[in-house]
Amino acid sequence: MYAKLVSQKTDELRAKITRLENGLEKLRSTASQVDQLKAKLAIQEIELQQKNEAADKLIEMVGIETAKVQSEKALADEEEERVAVIAEEVSKKQKDCEEDLIKAEPALVAAQEALNTLNKANLTELKSFGSPPGAVTNVTAAVMVLLAPGGKIPKDRSWKAAKIMMAKVDVFLEQLINYDKENIHPDVIKAIQPYLKDSEFEPEFVRSKSAAAAGLALAAANAELAAATEKLKAIKSKVASLEEQLAALTADFEKAIAEKLKCQQEADATNRTIQLANRLVNGLASENVRWADSVSIFMQQSWTLLHKNWLTFLKTLEPPIPITEGIDPLTMLTDDTTIAMWHNEGLPSDRMSTENATILSNSDRWPLMIDPQLQGV
């Protein structure tokens, strides 16, 4: 029985020691993991801050690009309205000219453009004027502006200079017919504006002075329309380019926001893990001390399993064998939980009854029980 108890209690102590040491190791491991998680969280917070800054920059850039697009769209709308007004004016002038041409020259009914009203006879008539009306000289001056090479506006735009320009009628007529209205110099466009705004710069009015000058006036108006249309086309192209840039920035912004949210979620998850681990470590801080003390006590008990009757003998040995003072055999053979269970089942709470129950539960054979009151059944 002694050998059995020694083996049994040794195994029980080892199991308790192992369980407590495993718990202590788990607490140490958790504390170490908390430190690692804190380092990881610090890195994630830095990364999150960087992503926040990047997202803020993208927000600012998107705002700037949006403002640019809106500004260019407003400019395009204004230019489109201007082109519409010019087109309406040109259409009216062209219609008036065509009506006059139909009345005055039935042979030119099929003409579609104002330049087709010009011929050598018209221009010869125009050149023959000694002192033409102001409306006619305004038209020839406007033509000199339009034909200015490289946008260099001539200072002398008098009738004398106009006659020199029209000296070679065939060459002059060819210049008008082949005029590059798609690429008018900005300085020319600027210089032609005062003539176009002149109330007398109307084909119908000018026609009363000269048929050739009327055609030149309509040609100048068509040139302005072509320039305005080309400018509108360039503005719309720029708006489309800016919208593409804005779409790309918006896509980058959405991607940055998604990465930011992902990083935030990872940081929050790490922080929650740290909080739970800290709660575990802090909540078991007292248990950590108690478990360590229990391990120390169990280690000591594993070396003090001898019955107290040996104490006197052991004390006489040289060198003396260490003996734990105040050890109780009951604590070696059972525990408080088992004793409490016995009491709940009706066993008297006196020490003798507890000792008898302890002996009974640790015996290999059936003991003789004298129990007239059936308290041990």
C-alpha positions, 0 to 999 in steps of 0.5 A, spaced: 500 500 500 505 504 501 508 503 494 502 504 491 501 511 495 508 513 493 507 512 486 500 514 486 501 521 489 508 522 485 504 521 479 498 526 481 503 531 484 507 531 477 500 532 473 499 538 478 506 541 477 505 539 469 498 543 469 501 549 473 507 549 469 503 549 462 499 555 465 505 559 467 508 558 460 502 560 457 501 566 461 509 568 459 507 566 452 501 571 452 505 576 455 511 575 450 505 575 444 502 582 447 509 585 446 510 583 439 503 585 437 504 592 440 510 592 436 506 590 430 500 595 432 505 601 432 508 599 425 500 598 422 499 605 425 505 608 422 502 605 415 495 607 417 498 615 418 501 614 411 495 612 407 491 617 411 496 622 408 496 619 401 488 619 401 488 627 403 493 629 398 488 625 393 482 628 395 486 635 394 488 633 387 481 631 386 478 637 388 483 641 384 482 637 378 474 638 379 475 645 379 479 645 373 474 641 369 468 645 371 472 652 369 473 649 362 466 646 362 464 653 363 469 656 358 466 651 353 459 653 354 461 660 354 464 659 347 459 655 345 454 660 346 458 665 342 459 661 336 452 660 336 451 667 336 456 668 330 453 662 326 446 665 327 449 672 324 453 669 319 447 665 317 443 671 316 448 675 313 449 669 308 442 668 307 441 676 305 447 676 300 444 670 297 437 673 296 440 679 294 445 675 289 438 671 286 435 678 285 441 681 282 445 676 278 441 670 276 447 666 274 450 665 281 443 662 284 447 656 285 453 659 289 454 657 296 459 661 299 460 669 299 467 668 295 463 665 289 460 672 288 467 675 287 470 676 280 475 680 276 469 684 274 467 686 281 474 687 283 475 691 277 469 695 279 472 696 286 479 698 284 476 704 280 473 707 286 477 714 287 474 715 294 469 710 296 464 710 302 467 709 309 463 702 309 467 700 303 474 702 306 472 698 312 471 692 308 478 692 305 481 694 311 478 688 314 481 684 308 488 687 309 488 684 316 485 677 315 491 677 309 496 679 314 502 674 313 504 671 320 499 675 324 503 682 322 497 687 322 499 692 317 499 699 320 497 702 313 490 700 311 488 706 307 484 705 301 491 707 297 494 701 300 488 696 299 488 698 291 496 696 292 493 689 295 488 688 289 493 690 284 493 683 281 486 681 281 487 674 279 492 673 285 488 677 290 482 673 288 486 666 289 488 668 296 481 669 298 478 663 295 484 659 298 484 663 305 486 658 310 480 660 315 482 654 320 489 657 322 487 664 323 493 667 327 490 670 334 493 677 333 489 677 326 482 675 330 483 680 335 485 686 330 478 684 326 474 685 332 473 692 331 471 691 324 466 686 325 462 690 331 461 696 326 454 697 325 456 698 317 459 692 316 453 688 314 453 685 307 446 688 305 449 695 307 456 694 303 452 691 297 449 698 296 456 701 295 459 695 292 458 688 290 465 686 291 466 689 298 459 685 300 462 679 298 469 681 302 465 683 308 461 676 308 468 672 307 470 676 313 464 674 318 465 667 315 473 667 317 471 669 324 466 663 325 471 658 323 476 661 328 471 661 333 469 654 332 476 651 332 477 655 338 471 651 341 473 645 338 480 646 342 477 647 349 472 641 348 478 637 347 482 640 353 475 638 357 475 631 355 483 630 357 481 633 364 475 629 365 480 623 363 485 625 368 480 626 373 477 619 372 484 616 373 485 620 380 478 618 382 480 611 381 486 612 385 483 615 390 478 610 391 483 605 391 487 609 396 481 609 401 480 601 400 487 600 402 486 605 408 480 601 410 483 595 410 489 597 414 484 600 419 481 594 420 487 590 421 490 595 426 483 595 430 483 587 430 490 587 432 488 592 438 482 588 440 487 582 440 492 586 445 486 588 449 484 581 450 491 578 451 492 584 456 485 582 460 487 575 460 494 577 463 492 582 468 486 578 470 491 572 471 496 576 475 494 573 482 493 566 479 500 567 476 503 568 483 499 563 486 500 557 481 508 559 482 507 558 489 503 551 488 508 549 484 514 550 489 509 547 494 508 541 490 515 540 488 517 540 496 511 535 497 514 530 492 520 529 497 516 529 503 511 523 502 514 519 508 509 518 514 511 523 520 513 516 524 519 517 521 521 524 523 524 522 529 529 517 526 530 521 520 532 527 524 538 523 528 541 521 521 547 525 519 547 529 515 540 530 517 534 529 512 530 536 510 523 535 513 517 539 511 514 542 518 507 541 519 505 536 514 498 533 514 497 526 511 490 527 509 493 533 504 497 527 501 492 522 500 486 527 498 484 534 497 479 539 500 474 538 494 473 530 495 472 532 503 467 537 501 463 532 497 463 526 502 460 531 507 455 533 502 453 526 501 452 525 509 459 523 512 460 526 519 465 532 519 469 530 524 477 528 523 476 521 524 470 520 519 475 523 514 481 519 516 477 513 515 474 515 508 481 517 506 483 510 508 477 506 505 478 510 498 486 509 498 485 501 500 487 496 495 482 491 498 475 491 502 476 493 509 472 491 515 467 497 516 464 497 523 458 502 521 452 501 525 449 508 523 450 506 515 454 513 515 460 510 510 455 507 505 
